[in-house]
């Protein structure tokens, strides 16, 4: 009797184990992906995940998409919404993360080599030079635009970032604008708020020398967030900023009542999909 009971219990346990094993086939345990928590970059991250085939968004969900716009989530992905600048720091605590290239580069990651998936260089999220509305035609701003749109900057981007940052200037200048009286600008300073990488690097390594040749001083002030660079330009504390893309700028103006405009689209930083706890995409198969 005792042997029969033990055998029956063993059979039940084995059957339960088999059932659990079969139930696990073809289903994901679920993974956690960190994504930016600001509206435009969050939508951009979700669009990248859709392009990679991990989720499907509802029809019409575009540059304002949020996790609530996900129509199909077959991999049972959970999302951790984090300030964009802080995502590299939480990478070890999540399975995967979507990181803006400027923050990835700043954290020692190579977007083209270390990412498990990346946006194409035709991304609509070109990084822009921004000024307060009404200042677009100031000679000092036009001198800054010409320097940023130069062949020297385009060449620097290509050499320095190896595809992680891509110049989108169609007709690079020699660094100067022939319509400007540079002699009248001699001795002046133009100030720009910028993210450390790659924006401040581009400004300090290339643009500063172009302007210095005309006796114009470039002052670069670095910021690690997406709010203060716009506020200091709106207030007039600084002349321009270089860190964001148009969708973010439009949302910022709408939400904060600011009056900032884009005056140049300089480069694209393809957003990347990186492994954290997971080193490959097998957890998403």
Secondary structure by P-SEA (a helix, b strand, c coil): caaaaaaaaaaaaaaaaaaaaaaacccccbbbbbbbccaaaaaaaaaaaaaacccccccccccccccccccccccbbbbbbccccccccccccccbbbbcaaaaaaacccccccccccccccccbbbbbbbcccccccaaaaaaaaaaacaaaaaaaaaccccccccccccccccccccccccccccbbbbbbbcccaaaaaaaacaaaaaaaacbbbbbbbbccccaaaaaaaaccccccccccaaaaaaaaaaccccccccccccccccbbbbcccccccccc
